[in-house]
Amino acid sequence: MRRAKCPILKAEEWHEYGYVRGVSDIRAINCHIREQIKEATTRPKITELVRRSLYLYTLTFSPAWKKAFAGKIRRMREVAKEEYAKTARTANKQLDKLGLGGRRYDEKIG
């Protein structure tokens, strides 16, 4: 199976994935998170990565993001939700691949 090539992100010293400037960055960051999940070998690492994706969705409700992305925030929230579902699906597949039983990540938010 061919893996998707994620867009190149310019990481900053304090931002692992770089700044978020819009919808394309949310997609790119989640793509990178999914690639990291595919390499993860433990449930705690997978959980940490899934939470990063969920955090991007959570940020779309923050006052700072609402102000910064005024005209785009609804679309960014939709995309973050879609990308989280893909990320959770990838995490669940990785758990199966590793033979790690137990609780699965919910693919739906809310």
C-alpha positions as CSV (number, residue, x, y, z in Angstrom):
1,M,0.0,0.0,0.0
2,R,1.3,3.4,-0.9
3,R,1.6,6.0,1.8
4,A,0.4,9.5,1.4
5,K,3.2,12.1,1.2
6,C,2.5,14.8,3.7
7,P,3.2,18.4,2.9
8,I,6.4,19.8,4.3
9,L,5.9,21.8,7.4
10,K,8.3,24.4,8.8
11,A,8.6,23.5,12.4
12,E,9.6,26.2,14.9
13,E,11.6,25.7,18.0
14,W,8.5,25.8,20.2
15,H,6.0,24.4,17.6
16,E,6.7,20.8,16.6
17,Y,4.6,21.1,13.4
18,G,4.8,24.8,12.8
19,Y,2.2,27.5,12.9
20,V,-1.4,26.9,11.8
21,R,-2.4,29.4,9.1
22,G,-5.5,27.7,7.8
23,V,-7.3,24.6,6.6
24,S,-4.3,23.2,4.7
25,D,-2.1,23.4,7.7
26,I,-4.7,21.4,9.8
27,R,-4.7,18.8,7.1
28,A,-0.9,18.7,6.9
29,I,-0.4,18.5,10.6
30,N,-2.9,15.6,10.9
31,C,-1.2,13.9,8.0
32,H,2.1,14.0,9.9
33,I,0.4,12.8,13.1
34,R,-1.0,9.8,11.2
35,E,2.5,9.0,9.8
36,Q,3.8,9.1,13.4
37,I,1.0,6.8,14.5
38,K,2.0,4.3,11.8
39,E,5.5,4.2,13.3
40,A,4.3,4.0,17.0
41,T,4.7,0.8,18.8
42,T,3.0,1.5,22.1
43,R,-0.5,2.5,23.2
44,P,0.7,5.5,25.2
45,K,2.5,6.9,22.2
46,I,-0.5,6.3,20.0
47,T,-2.8,8.0,22.6
48,E,-0.5,11.0,22.8
49,L,-0.7,11.4,19.0
50,V,-4.5,11.0,18.9
51,R,-4.7,13.7,21.6
52,R,-2.7,16.1,19.5
53,S,-5.2,15.7,16.7
54,L,-8.1,16.2,19.1
55,Y,-6.3,19.3,20.5
56,L,-6.4,20.9,17.0
57,Y,-10.1,20.5,17.0
58,T,-10.4,22.0,20.5
59,L,-8.3,25.0,19.5
60,T,-11.0,25.9,16.9
61,F,-13.2,26.9,19.8
62,S,-10.6,29.1,21.5
63,P,-11.2,32.9,21.5
64,A,-7.7,33.5,20.1
65,W,-8.4,31.3,17.1
66,K,-11.9,32.7,16.6
67,K,-10.4,36.1,16.4
68,A,-7.4,35.2,14.3
69,F,-9.4,33.1,11.8
70,A,-12.7,35.0,11.9
71,G,-13.9,34.1,8.4
72,K,-12.4,30.7,8.3
73,I,-13.0,29.2,11.7
74,R,-16.2,27.2,10.9
75,R,-14.5,25.5,7.9
76,M,-11.3,24.9,10.0
77,R,-13.5,23.3,12.7
78,E,-15.1,21.0,10.1
79,V,-11.8,20.0,8.7
80,A,-10.2,19.4,12.1
81,K,-13.2,17.1,12.9
82,E,-12.8,15.2,9.6
83,E,-9.1,14.9,10.1
84,Y,-9.5,13.7,13.7
85,A,-11.8,10.9,12.5
86,K,-9.1,9.8,9.9
87,T,-6.5,10.0,12.7
88,A,-8.5,7.9,15.1
89,R,-9.2,5.3,12.4
90,T,-5.4,5.1,11.7
91,A,-4.8,4.7,15.4
92,N,-7.3,1.9,15.7
93,K,-5.7,0.1,12.7
94,Q,-2.3,0.5,14.3
95,L,-3.6,-1.0,17.5
96,D,-4.9,-4.0,15.5
97,K,-1.6,-4.4,13.7
98,L,0.3,-4.4,17.0
99,G,-2.2,-6.8,18.5
100,L,-3.0,-4.4,21.3
101,G,-6.5,-5.2,22.5
102,G,-8.6,-3.0,24.7
103,R,-10.4,0.2,24.2
104,R,-10.6,1.8,20.7
105,Y,-10.4,5.5,19.9
106,D,-13.7,7.0,19.2
107,E,-13.8,8.3,15.6
108,K,-16.6,10.8,16.3
109,I,-16.3,14.0,18.3
110,G,-19.2,15.0,20.4
